[in-house]
């Protein structure tokens, strides 16, 4: 129970810091193009491209968080103390 709570907090922190501090210029540029395009067909194409880029970013972030969680599970919970 305790470990699941810690994992949930870790995932939340990683995703929020990644969202706040990561400046993905490609996604920002595509979003600006979508907002400035008057042509509906071009806008649909740009939105589809934006969906693909965001899905790829989301997949990459999930893989990173999964790797961190797996590494965290390998760390022992208690410090080893040899018996005297």
Backbone torsions as a table, in degrees:
resi	resn	phi	psi	omega
1	UNK	NA	-48.9	-178.5
2	UNK	-63.8	-41.0	-178.1
3	UNK	-67.3	-38.9	178.7
4	UNK	-64.3	-39.1	178.6
5	UNK	-64.6	-43.0	178.4
6	UNK	-64.4	-40.2	178.4
7	UNK	-64.4	-40.9	179.7
8	UNK	-64.4	-41.4	178.0
9	UNK	-65.8	-41.7	178.8
10	UNK	-61.3	-45.7	179.0
11	UNK	-62.6	-44.7	179.3
12	UNK	-60.2	-45.7	179.9
13	UNK	-64.3	-42.1	179.3
14	UNK	-63.3	-44.2	-178.9
15	UNK	-67.7	-40.7	-179.1
16	UNK	-70.4	-42.0	179.2
17	UNK	-67.6	-36.2	177.6
18	UNK	-64.4	-41.1	-179.4
19	UNK	-69.4	-40.9	-176.5
20	UNK	-73.4	-47.9	-171.1
21	UNK	-93.5	-22.4	-178.0
22	UNK	-79.7	119.7	179.4
23	UNK	-101.6	98.1	179.1
24	UNK	-90.3	104.1	-174.4
25	UNK	-67.5	-36.0	-179.6
26	UNK	-61.6	-46.0	-179.5
27	UNK	-65.9	-42.0	178.8
28	UNK	-63.2	-41.3	179.4
29	UNK	-65.2	-43.9	177.9
30	UNK	-62.0	-40.4	179.2
31	UNK	-63.8	-41.2	176.8
32	UNK	-63.1	-42.1	178.8
33	UNK	-62.0	-41.8	179.0
34	UNK	-61.3	-43.4	-178.2
35	UNK	-68.8	-28.8	-175.1
36	UNK	-96.0	-9.9	-175.8
37	UNK	-82.9	121.7	178.0
38	UNK	-82.8	-22.7	-177.4
39	UNK	-77.0	125.2	-176.6
40	UNK	-67.4	-38.8	-179.0
41	UNK	-65.9	-44.8	179.1
42	UNK	-65.1	-37.3	178.6
43	UNK	-63.1	-41.6	178.2
44	UNK	-62.4	-41.7	178.3
45	UNK	-63.8	-43.2	179.4
46	UNK	-65.9	-37.0	178.4
47	UNK	-65.5	-40.4	177.2
48	UNK	-63.0	-42.5	178.2
49	UNK	-64.4	-39.5	178.1
50	UNK	-63.9	-40.4	177.5
51	UNK	-60.3	-42.7	-179.5
52	UNK	-64.6	-45.4	179.9
53	UNK	-61.5	-44.7	-179.5
54	UNK	-66.1	-37.4	177.7
55	UNK	-64.5	-40.6	178.2
56	UNK	-64.9	-43.0	178.0
57	UNK	-62.8	-43.3	179.6
58	UNK	-61.9	-42.4	179.4
59	UNK	-62.9	-42.8	179.7
60	UNK	-63.5	-42.9	179.9
61	UNK	-65.7	-40.3	178.3
62	UNK	-63.3	-40.6	178.8
63	UNK	-63.8	-40.2	178.8
64	UNK	-64.8	-43.4	-179.3
65	UNK	-68.1	-37.4	176.8
66	UNK	-62.9	-40.0	178.5
67	UNK	-64.7	-39.9	178.9
68	UNK	-65.6	-42.1	-179.9
69	UNK	-65.1	-41.9	178.2
70	UNK	-63.1	-40.7	178.1
71	UNK	-65.6	-38.2	180.0
72	UNK	-65.2	-35.2	179.6
73	UNK	-67.5	-25.4	-179.3
74	UNK	-78.1	-18.3	-179.9
75	UNK	-75.3	129.6	-179.8
76	UNK	-66.3	146.2	-178.3
77	UNK	-79.0	-30.0	-179.2
78	UNK	-115.7	147.2	177.2
79	UNK	-76.7	133.5	-178.9
80	UNK	-73.2	126.9	175.8
81	UNK	-124.3	113.5	179.3
82	UNK	-66.2	145.6	179.5
83	UNK	-78.3	136.3	-179.2
84	UNK	-73.3	NA	NA
